[in-house]
Amino acid sequence: MTARTKLLGLADLKIDDFSKNALTAASMVLADGKNPLRLVFFSVSIRVLLEHVMGTLAPNDEVEGCSWYRKEPDRDEPVRAQRIQYWLQGGLTDEFLSTELGFDPRPLRSRVLRSFNRLSKHVHARQGTLISDLNIQDQEVAPVVDDVVDLYTAYFEYRSALIEPLVESLDEVAVNDLMSETIQSIDEIATHHGIEEIYTENTEVVEITSASVRYRATGSIAVSLQWGSNSDVRRGDGAEMDKSFLFSCDFVVPTEDPRNLALAEIASGVDTESWWSGWQDE
């Protein structure tokens, strides 16, 4: 698989638009073998990507709020290594990743930093240092692309491993939460409603911050809607309808014990916008 193909594969992942644009730009540059500044523009694109990871996606207050954060001497803000660490794992410690998830993120973080620094000499190429030979360019590109691919792969692998043993529990708790509370958004539609079925379609880690992990369960809820009393319905003065809506249920768990759902703050909701937009369309 070529370096360009690997980058295009990353653009298909569930990542933010800015990162996708940077990856797309890098892959487009690699396709242009006739561009004498091919390596320079590739290096700029990947540097922009990594600076985004270590900047916008790793705010100072969040990095500094992590239990693993230690201020570096003579530095007023987190260093790049700590910013990469935050983006990759949030407030989860290296020890947790190692003992609970089976990953050691330290070598990967070091490799990414080396690649970032390696790109600098190409970004600032001058006459006499510009590399125009395609084979040599590709030799410079290959390890950088591998490190970027491994970084994004690890990002999703960590989250998958974190949530894997919780999927059934998240499903069950989400259903129980919806069953035990009055669903205000549905209550506003009809005089009475009953829950017929709740189906969880997806569970995911939405975010890992310095203080918490946010899990989310999403799916559909089938309900019976009734307007008027039972007597009204029998007389033909009321109405009944079956309808399905989408729901989401968020679980916010402290990073100190990120798999303990007993500590979770739970917030669920049902999206009834489709119902009201249908009335508006009419």
GICOR-V689054 format. One record per residue. N is the residue number from 1. PHI is phi as a letter, one per 40 degrees, with the letter a starting at -180 (999 if undefined). PSI is psi in degrees with one decimal (none if undefined). NEAR is the number of other ideal C-beta (glycine too) atoms within 12 Angstrom. Layout:
n = <N,N>
phi = <PHI,PHI>
psi = <PSI,PSI>
near = <NEAR,NEAR>
//
This chain:
n = <1,2,3,4,5,6,7,8,9,10,11,12,13,14,15,16,17,18,19,20,21,22,23,24,25,26,27,28,29,30,31,32,33,34,35,36,37,38,39,40,41,42,43,44,45,46,47,48,49,50,51,52,53,54,55,56,57,58,59,60,61,62,63,64,65,66,67,68,69,70,71,72,73,74,75,76,77,78,79,80,81,82,83,84,85,86,87,88,89,90,91,92,93,94,95,96,97,98,99,100,101,102,103,104,105,106,107,108,109,110,111,112,113,114,115,116,117,118,119,120,121,122,123,124,125,126,127,128,129,130,131,132,133,134,135,136,137,138,139,140,141,142,143,144,145,146,147,148,149,150,151,152,153,154,155,156,157,158,159,160,161,162,163,164,165,166,167,168,169,170,171,172,173,174,175,176,177,178,179,180,181,182,183,184,185,186,187,188,189,190,191,192,193,194,195,196,197,198,199,200,201,202,203,204,205,206,207,208,209,210,211,212,213,214,215,216,217,218,219,220,221,222,223,224,225,226,227,228,229,230,231,232,233,234,235,236,237,238,239,240,241,242,243,244,245,246,247,248,249,250,251,252,253,254,255,256,257,258,259,260,261,262,263,264,265,266,267,268,269,270,271,272,273,274,275,276,277,278,279,280,281,282>
phi = <999,c,c,c,c,c,c,c,c,c,c,c,c,c,b,c,c,c,c,c,c,c,c,c,c,c,c,c,c,c,c,c,c,c,c,c,b,d,c,c,c,c,c,c,c,c,c,d,d,c,c,c,c,c,b,d,c,b,c,d,c,c,c,c,c,c,c,c,c,b,c,c,d,g,b,c,a,d,c,d,d,c,c,c,d,c,c,c,b,f,c,c,c,c,c,c,c,c,c,c,b,g,b,b,c,c,c,c,c,c,c,c,c,c,c,d,c,c,c,d,c,c,c,b,c,b,d,g,b,c,c,b,c,c,c,c,d,c,c,c,c,d,c,c,c,d,c,c,c,c,c,c,c,c,d,c,c,c,c,c,c,c,c,d,c,b,d,c,c,c,d,c,c,c,c,c,c,c,c,c,b,c,c,d,c,c,c,c,c,b,c,b,a,b,c,c,a,b,b,c,c,a,b,a,c,c,a,b,b,c,b,a,b,b,c,a,b,b,i,b,b,c,b,b,b,b,b,g,c,c,c,c,c,c,c,g,c,b,a,b,a,c,a,b,b,c,b,b,b,b,b,b,b,c,c,c,a,c,b,c,c,c,c,c,c,b,b,b,a,b,c,b,d,c,c,c,c,c,c,c,c,c>
psi = <130.9,162.4,-39.6,-42.5,-39.1,-41.8,-41.1,-34.4,-36.8,-34.8,-18.1,-8.7,167.8,77.5,169.2,159.7,-37.7,-43.9,-41.1,-41.6,-41.8,-41.5,-40.4,-42.6,-44.0,-41.9,-35.9,-39.3,-42.7,-25.4,-15.4,82.8,-14.2,-6.2,116.0,-19.4,22.6,-50.1,-36.3,-50.2,-34.8,-46.1,-39.9,-44.7,-44.5,-36.3,-43.0,-42.9,-50.6,-33.9,-33.6,-44.6,-42.2,2.5,-87.0,-39.8,2.2,70.3,146.5,-48.5,-33.1,-46.1,-45.7,-19.9,-7.1,142.5,-25.5,-7.1,134.1,129.2,129.2,142.4,137.6,20.5,131.8,-12.3,169.1,147.2,170.5,-40.9,-39.6,-32.8,-41.6,-42.3,-43.6,-47.4,-38.1,-39.5,4.6,-137.1,1.2,135.2,160.3,-36.4,-42.5,-45.3,-36.3,-50.5,-35.4,-33.6,-14.4,25.1,145.6,102.3,-10.0,-46.8,-38.1,-44.5,-38.3,-40.5,-42.6,-40.3,-40.3,-40.4,-41.4,-46.2,-33.3,-33.7,-24.0,-42.6,-26.4,-35.1,-37.7,36.5,144.7,170.8,128.7,-19.0,-7.4,129.5,115.1,-17.7,123.2,-38.9,-42.0,-37.8,-47.8,-32.2,-32.7,-35.0,-42.5,-53.2,-31.4,-46.2,-42.7,-40.7,-39.8,-43.3,-44.1,-35.0,-48.5,-35.8,-44.8,-40.7,-48.4,-32.6,-40.6,-43.5,-37.5,-43.8,-34.8,-43.3,-18.5,-49.3,-3.0,-6.7,-49.3,-39.9,-41.5,-41.2,-49.1,-45.3,-39.1,-45.7,-46.5,-38.4,-41.7,-35.7,-29.2,-13.3,149.7,126.5,101.3,-42.0,-32.1,-35.0,-26.5,-12.8,-45.7,165.9,-42.8,152.8,154.4,143.0,122.9,-42.2,143.5,125.2,117.6,122.6,-29.1,142.8,140.6,162.6,113.6,-43.2,153.9,113.8,-171.7,-30.9,-21.0,162.6,132.0,114.3,154.3,131.5,132.6,154.8,-150.5,150.9,124.0,128.9,155.5,129.5,140.3,131.8,126.9,173.7,173.6,-37.6,-40.0,-41.4,-44.6,-35.5,-9.3,7.8,-7.4,-171.5,155.6,151.2,144.9,137.7,148.9,142.5,160.4,145.7,160.1,149.1,118.9,141.2,117.5,115.7,136.9,143.2,-20.9,-29.6,69.0,-7.8,5.9,92.9,-13.5,-20.1,-0.2,138.9,124.2,133.2,120.4,157.2,155.7,130.4,106.7,16.9,-34.4,-32.9,-48.5,-34.2,-31.6,-41.2,-39.8,-36.8,-33.0,none>
near = <12,18,32,29,17,29,37,23,22,33,29,17,22,18,26,20,13,20,33,24,19,34,39,26,27,39,33,20,32,33,20,20,20,10,18,18,21,33,39,30,29,43,37,24,38,45,32,27,42,39,25,26,34,31,24,21,27,35,21,22,15,28,35,25,21,34,25,28,26,15,15,16,7,7,17,10,20,29,25,28,30,32,35,37,40,40,43,39,46,41,35,41,27,26,17,29,32,18,12,22,27,16,30,19,35,22,17,32,35,20,25,40,28,21,35,33,22,27,34,21,20,32,27,16,24,11,8,7,14,23,24,21,14,19,13,15,30,21,16,31,38,25,21,40,40,25,34,43,37,26,40,35,24,31,39,24,25,34,33,21,26,35,32,21,18,30,26,16,25,38,27,20,30,40,26,20,31,37,21,15,21,16,28,14,26,35,19,15,27,26,22,23,29,21,30,19,20,31,21,31,20,23,32,29,38,27,30,36,29,31,24,29,38,32,41,33,42,28,28,26,37,23,31,23,29,26,19,18,16,14,11,16,20,13,11,11,14,19,20,22,23,18,26,25,33,28,36,31,43,28,38,25,36,25,33,20,19,38,28,20,31,14,19,29,20,27,22,35,25,36,22,27,15,18,25,16,11,14,11,9,8,7>
//
